[in-house]
Amino acid sequence: MWINRTMIVPAPFVDLARALADGISGPAGAGMWTTGLSADGAEPATHYISAGLIEDTFADLLPLTTYTKDKDGVESSDTAPANAQFISDKAEAPLAVIEALLEAVTVTDEPAMTTMARLGLVMVVAVEALSEV
């Protein structure tokens, strides 16, 4: 089964996230987190985003932050925990490293632009792309 997820990883963790996704999910996890984000859209990227459908078995390993509003319109959030031990065992990686990654990542079921706005991030526009305009 496929589930929509928006996953934003801070730049210092992106190589680890890519390697884990590729190693644990196989081809379905390859090529993730290639779009850079920053507060002002300028390089360097401070975060990377991957958004869209992922397999439920992959989604079940990750934390998930959901947002709800009460009857007065006050928003709250709840984060379901990740399965750090399984990821650590499967990747043969130190549990503390996996926990640090999972603490730093933002995973929601919201549209990408909504999650980016929550975090105050926009897509990075490369300088060479601007010179072509």
N, CA and C atoms as an extended XYZ file, in Angstrom:
399
Properties=species:S:1:pos:R:3:atomname:S:1:resname:S:1:resid:I:1 pbc="F F F"
N         0.840       -1.168        0.000 N   MET     1
C         0.000        0.000        0.000 CA  MET     1
C         0.897        1.247        0.000 C   MET     1
N         0.478        2.274       -0.699 N   TRP     2
C         1.242        3.508       -0.820 CA  TRP     2
C         0.595        4.610        0.006 C   TRP     2
N         1.444        5.394        0.686 N   ILE     3
C         0.990        6.444        1.595 CA  ILE     3
C         1.721        7.736        1.261 C   ILE     3
N         0.997        8.861        1.304 N   ASN     4
C         1.619       10.161        1.042 CA  ASN     4
C         2.403       10.629        2.268 C   ASN     4
N         3.649       11.046        2.046 N   ARG     5
C         4.465       11.603        3.108 CA  ARG     5
C         5.295       12.760        2.556 C   ARG     5
N         5.474       13.778        3.376 N   THR     6
C         6.418       14.853        3.126 CA  THR     6
C         7.508       14.678        4.165 C   THR     6
N         8.742       14.541        3.692 N   MET     7
C         9.876       14.278        4.577 CA  MET     7
C        10.942       15.343        4.335 C   MET     7
N        11.275       16.097        5.375 N   ILE     8
C        12.280       17.145        5.274 CA  ILE     8
C        13.418       16.808        6.224 C   ILE     8
N        14.627       16.763        5.654 N   VAL     9
C        15.820       16.363        6.396 CA  VAL     9
C        16.812       17.530        6.428 C   VAL     9
N        17.334       17.891        7.602 N   PRO    10
C        18.386       18.907        7.652 CA  PRO    10
C        19.614       18.446        6.854 C   PRO    10
N        20.275       19.386        6.213 N   ALA    11
C        21.412       19.079        5.337 CA  ALA    11
C        22.474       18.190        5.983 C   ALA    11
N        22.835       18.391        7.259 N   PRO    12
C        23.872       17.529        7.831 CA  PRO    12
C        23.497       16.042        7.885 C   PRO    12
N        22.217       15.726        7.780 N   PHE    13
C        21.752       14.342        7.855 CA  PHE    13
C        21.360       13.749        6.502 C   PHE    13
N        21.407       14.544        5.434 N   VAL    14
C        20.835       14.083        4.170 CA  VAL    14
C        21.566       12.880        3.585 C   VAL    14
N        22.873       12.830        3.664 N   ASP    15
C        23.595       11.675        3.114 CA  ASP    15
C        23.224       10.391        3.855 C   ASP    15
N        23.112       10.482        5.170 N   LEU    16
C        22.697        9.318        5.956 CA  LEU    16
C        21.274        8.910        5.595 C   LEU    16
N        20.359        9.859        5.491 N   ALA    17
C        18.970        9.550        5.139 CA  ALA    17
C        18.895        8.872        3.771 C   ALA    17
N        19.646        9.393        2.811 N   ARG    18
C        19.655        8.792        1.467 CA  ARG    18
C        20.167        7.356        1.518 C   ARG    18
N        21.264        7.141        2.219 N   ALA    19
C        21.844        5.799        2.292 CA  ALA    19
C        20.896        4.820        2.973 C   ALA    19
N        20.265        5.264        4.043 N   LEU    20
C        19.320        4.388        4.746 CA  LEU    20
C        18.107        4.059        3.883 C   LEU    20
N        17.548        5.068        3.223 N   ALA    21
C        16.371        4.830        2.374 CA  ALA    21
C        16.704        3.868        1.252 C   ALA    21
N        17.848        4.060        0.645 N   ASP    22
C        18.272        3.186       -0.450 CA  ASP    22
C        18.547        1.771        0.063 C   ASP    22
N        19.214        1.674        1.211 N   GLY    23
C        19.577        0.369        1.751 CA  GLY    23
C        18.409       -0.412        2.302 C   GLY    23
N        17.485        0.270        2.939 N   ILE    24
C        16.355       -0.423        3.570 CA  ILE    24
C        15.195       -0.616        2.595 C   ILE    24
N        14.927        0.387        1.767 N   SER    25
C        13.780        0.321        0.855 CA  SER    25
C        14.136       -0.158       -0.537 C   SER    25
N        15.421       -0.273       -0.828 N   GLY    26
C        15.831       -0.704       -2.157 CA  GLY    26
C        15.540        0.359       -3.194 C   GLY    26
N        15.245       -0.045       -4.417 N   PRO    27
C        15.030        0.915       -5.508 CA  PRO    27
C        13.968        1.971       -5.204 C   PRO    27
N        12.956        1.625       -4.420 N   ALA    28
C        11.906        2.594       -4.081 CA  ALA    28
C        12.454        3.736       -3.233 C   ALA    28
N        13.550        3.501       -2.525 N   GLY    29
C        14.133        4.531       -1.673 CA  GLY    29
C        15.257        5.301       -2.321 C   GLY    29
N        15.619        4.936       -3.544 N   ALA    30
C        16.723        5.614       -4.237 CA  ALA    30
C        16.262        6.951       -4.798 C   ALA    30
N        17.161        7.913       -4.810 N   GLY    31
C        16.873        9.203       -5.429 CA  GLY    31
C        16.036       10.144       -4.587 C   GLY    31
N        15.991        9.917       -3.288 N   MET    32
C        15.195       10.784       -2.416 CA  MET    32
C        16.047       11.953       -1.926 C   MET    32
N        15.376       12.999       -1.479 N   TRP    33
C        15.992       14.187       -0.891 CA  TRP    33
C        17.015       14.845       -1.826 C   TRP    33
N        16.538       15.213       -3.003 N   THR    34
C        17.404       15.899       -3.963 CA  THR    34
C        17.062       17.377       -4.111 C   THR    34
N        15.904       17.790       -3.621 N   THR    35
C        15.481       19.188       -3.723 CA  THR    35
C        15.891       19.936       -2.466 C   THR    35
N        16.767       20.929       -2.659 N   GLY    36
C        17.263       21.706       -1.538 CA  GLY    36
C        16.281       22.778       -1.106 C   GLY    36
N        16.302       23.089        0.185 N   LEU    37
C        15.463       24.124        0.772 CA  LEU    37
C        16.332       25.034        1.637 C   LEU    37
N        15.907       26.274        1.771 N   SER    38
C        16.531       27.197        2.719 CA  SER    38
C        15.499       28.255        3.095 C   SER    38
N        15.828       29.085        4.052 N   ALA    39
C        14.878       30.097        4.525 CA  ALA    39
C        14.581       31.152        3.470 C   ALA    39
N        15.577       31.470        2.640 N   ASP    40
C        15.390       32.536        1.646 CA  ASP    40
C        15.494       32.061        0.202 C   ASP    40
N        15.633       30.770       -0.013 N   GLY    41
C        15.741       30.228       -1.363 CA  GLY    41
C        17.137       30.309       -1.948 C   GLY    41
N        18.074       30.847       -1.170 N   ALA    42
C        19.458       30.963       -1.642 CA  ALA    42
C        20.263       29.745       -1.197 C   ALA    42
N        21.294       29.453       -1.986 N   GLU    43
C        22.217       28.395       -1.593 CA  GLU    43
C        23.079       28.889       -0.441 C   GLU    43
N        23.581       28.035        0.382 N   PRO    44
C        23.447       26.582        0.323 CA  PRO    44
C        22.124       26.110        0.938 C   PRO    44
N        21.713       24.935        0.526 N   ALA    45
C        20.511       24.339        1.097 CA  ALA    45
C        20.766       23.993        2.559 C   ALA    45
N        19.803       24.281        3.400 N   THR    46
C        19.888       23.918        4.814 CA  THR    46
C        19.105       22.645        5.110 C   THR    46
N        18.204       22.296        4.199 N   HIS    47
C        17.360       21.114        4.324 CA  HIS    47
C        17.129       20.534        2.928 C   HIS    47
N        16.649       19.300        2.900 N   TYR    48
C        16.269       18.650        1.646 CA  TYR    48
C        14.912       18.008        1.844 C   TYR    48
N        14.114       18.016        0.768 N   ILE    49
C        12.747       17.501        0.855 CA  ILE    49
C        12.529       16.356       -0.121 C   ILE    49
N        11.722       15.419        0.307 N   SER    50
C        11.208       14.370       -0.552 CA  SER    50
C         9.731       14.246       -0.204 C   SER    50
N         8.884       14.318       -1.197 N   ALA    51
C         7.448       14.282       -0.940 CA  ALA    51
C         6.751       13.439       -1.994 C   ALA    51
N         5.740       12.733       -1.561 N   GLY    52
C         4.960       11.912       -2.477 CA  GLY    52
C         4.625       10.580       -1.841 C   GLY    52
N         4.312        9.624       -2.671 N   LEU    53
C         3.896        8.312       -2.197 CA  LEU    53
C         5.102        7.442       -1.857 C   LEU    53
N         5.022        6.810       -0.684 N   ILE    54
C         6.019        5.815       -0.284 CA  ILE    54
C         5.266        4.581        0.202 C   ILE    54
N         5.944        3.454        0.216 N   GLU    55
C         5.297        2.231        0.677 CA  GLU    55
C         5.002        2.319        2.172 C   GLU    55
N         3.883        1.738        2.574 N   ASP    56
C         3.489        1.795        3.978 CA  ASP    56
C         4.522        1.167        4.898 C   ASP    56
N         5.239        0.151        4.422 N   THR    57
C         6.260       -0.475        5.267 CA  THR    57
C         7.413        0.482        5.546 C   THR    57
N         7.709        1.368        4.605 N   PHE    58
C         8.719        2.406        4.799 CA  PHE    58
C         8.156        3.489        5.723 C   PHE    58
N         6.942        3.922        5.457 N   ALA    59
C         6.294        4.958        6.276 CA  ALA    59
C         6.197        4.528        7.738 C   ALA    59
N         5.946        3.242        7.976 N   ASP    60
C         5.800        2.741        9.344 CA  ASP    60
C         7.089        2.844       10.159 C   ASP    60
N         8.227        2.985        9.500 N   LEU    61
C         9.505        3.100       10.198 CA  LEU    61
C         9.785        4.517       10.674 C   LEU    61
N         9.105        5.482       10.076 N   LEU    62
C         9.409        6.891       10.296 CA  LEU    62
C         8.516        7.524       11.356 C   LEU    62
N         9.003        8.616       11.968 N   PRO    63
C         8.098        9.378       12.822 CA  PRO    63
C         7.039       10.025       11.935 C   PRO    63
N         5.932       10.415       12.511 N   LEU    64
C         4.891       11.113       11.756 CA  LEU    64
C         4.259       12.165       12.648 C   LEU    64
N         4.377       13.418       12.219 N   THR    65
C         3.752       14.517       12.945 CA  THR    65
C         2.446       14.869       12.250 C   THR    65
N         1.362       14.848       13.010 N   THR    66
C         0.054       15.224       12.489 CA  THR    66
C        -0.434       16.453       13.238 C   THR    66
N        -1.217       17.245       12.543 N   TYR    67
C        -1.735       18.497       13.093 CA  TYR    67
C        -3.245       18.449       13.097 C   TYR    67
N        -3.832       18.921       14.193 N   THR    68
C        -5.286       18.997       14.304 CA  THR    68
C        -5.662       20.345       14.915 C   THR    68
N        -6.895       20.756       14.658 N   LYS    69
C        -7.423       21.984       15.258 CA  LYS    69
C        -8.598       21.618       16.143 C   LYS    69
N        -8.665       22.273       17.306 N   ASP    70
C        -9.796       22.041       18.190 CA  ASP    70
C       -10.984       22.890       17.746 C   ASP    70
N       -12.058       22.852       18.483 N   LYS    71
C       -13.280       23.559       18.097 CA  LYS    71
C       -13.090       25.069       18.028 C   LYS    71
N       -12.064       25.590       18.708 N   ASP    72
C       -11.774       27.024       18.675 CA  ASP    72
C       -10.749       27.393       17.605 C   ASP    72
N       -10.320       26.400       16.833 N   GLY    73
C        -9.352       26.657       15.778 CA  GLY    73
C        -7.909       26.664       16.243 C   GLY    73
N        -7.672       26.258       17.490 N   VAL    74
C        -6.314       26.205       18.023 CA  VAL    74
C        -5.657       24.913       17.536 C   VAL    74
N        -4.512       25.077       16.912 N   GLU    75
C        -3.822       23.931       16.335 CA  GLU    75
C        -2.900       23.274       17.353 C   GLU    75
N        -2.846       21.961       17.292 N   SER    76
C        -1.902       21.190       18.104 CA  SER    76
C        -1.289       20.117       17.217 C   SER    76
N        -0.195       19.575       17.687 N   SER    77
C         0.460       18.522       16.913 CA  SER    77
C         0.770       17.335       17.802 C   SER    77
N         0.918       16.202       17.167 N   ASP    78
C         1.284       14.974       17.851 CA  ASP    78
C         2.252       14.234       16.946 C   ASP    78
N         3.319       13.715       17.520 N   THR    79
C         4.293       12.979       16.719 CA  THR    79
C         4.346       11.533       17.172 C   THR    79
N         4.018       10.644       16.247 N   ALA    80
C         4.143        9.210       16.501 CA  ALA    80
C         5.616        8.853       16.366 C   ALA    80
N         6.116        8.000       17.235 N   PRO    81
C         7.547        7.679       17.203 CA  PRO    81
C         7.938        6.824       16.005 C   PRO    81
N         9.214        6.901       15.689 N   ALA    82
C         9.791        6.077       14.627 CA  ALA    82
C        10.224        4.740       15.218 C   ALA    82
N        10.605        3.843       14.349 N   ASN    83
C        11.119        2.547       14.786 CA  ASN    83
C        12.645        2.564       14.653 C   ASN    83
N        13.283        3.342       15.518 N   ALA    84
C        14.735        3.539       15.450 CA  ALA    84
C        15.502        2.230       15.609 C   ALA    84
N        15.059        1.377       16.503 N   GLN    85
C        15.778        0.120       16.743 CA  GLN    85
C        15.783       -0.757       15.496 C   GLN    85
N        14.646       -0.874       14.824 N   PHE    86
C        14.582       -1.685       13.608 CA  PHE    86
C        15.526       -1.121       12.548 C   PHE    86
N        15.493        0.205       12.355 N   ILE    87
C        16.346        0.834       11.353 CA  ILE    87
C        17.815        0.598       11.701 C   ILE    87
N        18.160        0.775       12.965 N   SER    88
C        19.530        0.556       13.416 CA  SER    88
C        19.980       -0.875       13.151 C   SER    88
N        19.130       -1.827       13.509 N   ASP    89
C        19.468       -3.239       13.298 CA  ASP    89
C        19.604       -3.568       11.816 C   ASP    89
N        18.642       -3.127       11.026 N   LYS    90
C        18.625       -3.434        9.594 CA  LYS    90
C        19.826       -2.805        8.878 C   LYS    90
N        20.168       -1.572        9.259 N   ALA    91
C        21.268       -0.855        8.601 CA  ALA    91
C        22.617       -1.142        9.246 C   ALA    91
N        22.601       -1.873       10.362 N   GLU    92
C        23.821       -2.122       11.125 CA  GLU    92
C        24.532       -0.808       11.436 C   GLU    92
N        23.727        0.149       11.900 N   ALA    93
C        24.216        1.489       12.243 CA  ALA    93
C        23.988        1.724       13.732 C   ALA    93
N        24.825        2.538       14.366 N   PRO    94
C        24.638        2.813       15.793 CA  PRO    94
C        23.268        3.433       16.069 C   PRO    94
N        22.613        2.933       17.093 N   LEU    95
C        21.281        3.404       17.443 CA  LEU    95
C        21.281        4.908       17.709 C   LEU    95
N        22.305        5.431       18.361 N   ALA    96
C        22.358        6.866       18.666 CA  ALA    96
C        22.370        7.710       17.401 C   ALA    96
N        23.019        7.248       16.365 N   VAL    97
C        23.068        7.971       15.086 CA  VAL    97
C        21.687        7.982       14.442 C   VAL    97
N        21.024        6.847       14.449 N   ILE    98
C        19.681        6.740       13.872 CA  ILE    98
C        18.700        7.606       14.661 C   ILE    98
N        18.800        7.585       15.981 N   GLU    99
C        17.914        8.408       16.803 CA  GLU    99
C        18.128        9.894       16.536 C   GLU    99
N        19.380       10.299       16.342 N   ALA   100
C        19.660       11.710       16.047 CA  ALA   100
C        19.025       12.114       14.717 C   ALA   100
N        19.134       11.263       13.709 N   LEU   101
C        18.505       11.530       12.411 CA  LEU   101
C        16.996       11.638       12.571 C   LEU   101
N        16.398       10.690       13.236 N   LEU   102
C        14.941       10.669       13.371 CA  LEU   102
C        14.424       11.827       14.214 C   LEU   102
N        15.222       12.320       15.130 N   GLU   103
C        14.852       13.492       15.917 CA  GLU   103
C        14.890       14.748       15.055 C   GLU   103
N        15.797       14.786       14.087 N   ALA   104
C        15.990       15.974       13.251 CA  ALA   104
C        15.028       16.056       12.065 C   ALA   104
N        14.553       14.927       11.589 N   VAL   105
C        13.714       14.894       10.392 CA  VAL   105
C        12.286       15.328       10.728 C   VAL   105
N        11.630       15.941        9.746 N   THR   106
C        10.211       16.278        9.858 CA  THR   106
C         9.455       15.433        8.849 C   THR   106
N         8.495       14.666        9.320 N   VAL   107
C         7.675       13.827        8.448 CA  VAL   107
C         6.213       14.137        8.744 C   VAL   107
N         5.472       14.498        7.694 N   THR   108
C         4.042       14.777        7.833 CA  THR   108
C         3.281       14.080        6.713 C   THR   108
N         1.961       14.090        6.838 N   ASP   109
C         1.111       13.610        5.746 CA  ASP   109
C         0.485       14.791        5.007 C   ASP   109
N         1.002       15.984        5.263 N   GLU   110
C         0.512       17.212        4.630 CA  GLU   110
C         1.150       17.400        3.251 C   GLU   110
N         0.577       18.276        2.430 N   PRO   111
C         1.235       18.643        1.174 CA  PRO   111
C         2.604       19.275        1.466 C   PRO   111
N         3.527       19.101        0.549 N   ALA   112
C         4.895       19.595        0.728 CA  ALA   112
C         4.932       21.083        1.052 C   ALA   112
N         4.184       21.883        0.331 N   MET   113
C         4.226       23.332        0.536 CA  MET   113
C         3.728       23.723        1.931 C   MET   113
N         2.790       22.986        2.469 N   THR   114
C         2.285       23.263        3.813 CA  THR   114
C         3.372       23.007        4.844 C   THR   114
N         4.051       21.874        4.729 N   THR   115
C         5.121       21.546        5.674 CA  THR   115
C         6.289       22.515        5.521 C   THR   115
N         6.631       22.864        4.288 N   MET   116
C         7.707       23.832        4.075 CA  MET   116
C         7.365       25.163        4.743 C   MET   116
N         6.127       25.618        4.599 N   ALA   117
C         5.707       26.881        5.204 CA  ALA   117
C         5.785       26.812        6.727 C   ALA   117
N         5.394       25.678        7.298 N   ARG   118
C         5.484       25.509        8.752 CA  ARG   118
C         6.907       25.709        9.247 C   ARG   118
N         7.860       25.224        8.445 N   LEU   119
C         9.268       25.282        8.842 CA  LEU   119
C         9.965       26.551        8.356 C   LEU   119
N         9.240       27.404        7.616 N   GLY   120
C         9.840       28.631        7.110 CA  GLY   120
C        10.872       28.386        6.020 C   GLY   120
N        10.604       27.396        5.173 N   LEU   121
C        11.551       27.019        4.119 CA  LEU   121
C        10.931       27.173        2.736 C   LEU   121
N        11.774       27.480        1.763 N   VAL   122
C        11.371       27.533        0.361 CA  VAL   122
C        12.423       26.783       -0.456 C   VAL   122
N        12.073       26.453       -1.691 N   MET   123
C        13.013       25.737       -2.553 CA  MET   123
C        14.192       26.618       -2.920 C   MET   123
N        15.369       26.011       -2.926 N   VAL   124
C        16.583       26.713       -3.319 CA  VAL   124
C        16.591       26.874       -4.830 C   VAL   124
N        16.907       28.066       -5.266 N   VAL   125
C        17.046       28.338       -6.700 CA  VAL   125
C        18.530       28.529       -6.952 C   VAL   125
N        19.096       27.661       -7.764 N   ALA   126
C        20.533       27.730       -8.056 CA  ALA   126
C        20.856       29.037       -8.797 C   ALA   126
N        22.012       29.592       -8.500 N   VAL   127
C        22.444       30.846       -9.109 CA  VAL   127
C        22.487       30.728      -10.627 C   VAL   127
N        22.946       29.590      -11.143 N   GLU   128
C        23.017       29.431      -12.605 CA  GLU   128
C        21.629       29.448      -13.232 C   GLU   128
N        20.611       28.972      -12.494 N   ALA   129
C        19.236       29.016      -13.009 CA  ALA   129
C        18.755       30.446      -13.112 C   ALA   129
N        19.149       31.285      -12.179 N   LEU   130
C        18.748       32.682      -12.208 CA  LEU   130
C        19.407       33.432      -13.364 C   LEU   130
N        20.612       33.062      -13.704 N   SER   131
C        21.317       33.762      -14.783 CA  SER   131
C        20.735       33.442      -16.155 C   SER   131
N        19.974       32.357      -16.247 N   GLU   132
C        19.347       31.971      -17.502 CA  GLU   132
C        18.055       32.723      -17.744 C   GLU   132
N        17.539       33.392      -16.730 N   VAL   133
C        16.257       34.088      -16.834 CA  VAL   133
C        16.399       35.380      -17.585 C   VAL   133
